[in-house]
């Protein structure tokens, strides 16, 4: 498919959960603290090359071919094919109901696709047994649209929970240090002992992100990360997404219909329409497009 033009979708024959949001730690605590994020001065475009489609490493960490998913008689995804390249932020745009969230749920097999293949780190997700799927999910961070914090737990307990399940070798001292570290990284060190009910929408989103990155994922899946937030808080979340990529060397798929979030975070953009890949390219390709459907987004 050529960048900045409509894709020609070819038909082809293709093929609960507790998601472990984890991965392998790749930075020491002191190094991360030395580079901690200052939310008040964050600029979502501080990475000068954020919109470049060129990457230093062309390795595919996710490759999806001819993915199909239906619910009853409703076809949600129709032979969707796309790739996530190591180290990039890939934004998937589309109207509500276009299959964006279904796409990333299929990647971690929260939903089982009807056909096609999904390869993550070279492994076909559909062929993994329970143990293999659990191990794969440890490498993937999933930021749910709702945040999915445990309301009966404090912020500290919410962040300790995945560490106790995934990083069983850590001592209590190491767990405490890691929790404090990620809270500092999202600018909420003073929220340690608060309950989720005491947090604003933006704070809940940042705590949810902290819980996701506390176990150092290699891939991040963001499901509508700025939905329901005011423009200033949305800007902060976009900046955090860029900082997570920079600090943790993650590769990310960002599901959104927020054009400002896309502008601030995307290395590449894929547009879904009626369950199909309608267009892909960099943000400038979309901004300059004369296509009526694309223009309805980029006014």
QUICORCOR-V645910 format. One record per backbone hydrogen bond with DSSP energy under -1.0 kcal/mol. NH is the residue of the N-H (numbers start at 1). CO is the residue of the C=O. Records with the same first field share a line. If there is no record, write none. Layout:
BEGIN
NH=CO + CO
END
This chain:
BEGIN
4=280
5=2
7=278
22=20 + 137
23=215
32=28
33=29
34=30
36=33
41=38
42=39
46=43
50=47
52=49
61=84
62=84
63=119
64=82
65=117
67=80
68=115
69=77
71=74
74=71
76=69
77=69
78=275
80=67
82=64
84=62
86=59
88=85
90=252
91=268
92=254
93=270
98=95
103=99
104=100
105=101
106=102
107=103
108=104
110=105
111=105
114=68
115=68
117=65
119=63
120=123
121=61
123=120
125=118
127=124
128=125
133=129
134=130
135=131
136=132
137=133
138=134
139=136
140=137
141=219
143=221
147=144
153=150
155=194
156=192
158=154
159=155
160=156
161=157
164=160
165=161
166=162
167=163
170=167
175=171
176=172
177=173
178=174
179=175
180=176
181=177
182=178
183=179
184=180
185=181
186=182
187=184
188=183
191=188
194=191
198=195
199=196
204=200
205=201
206=202
207=203
208=204
209=205
210=206
211=207
212=208
213=209
214=210
216=213
218=139
219=139
220=251
221=141
222=253
223=143
224=255
227=224
229=226
234=230
235=231
236=232
237=233
238=234
239=235
240=236
241=237
242=238
243=239
244=240
245=241
246=242
247=243
248=244
251=218
252=88
253=220
254=90
255=222
256=92
262=258
263=259
264=260
265=261
266=262
267=89
268=89
269=281
270=91
271=279
272=93
273=276
276=273
278=271
279=271
281=269
286=282
287=283
288=284
295=291
296=292
297=294
298=294
299=297
END
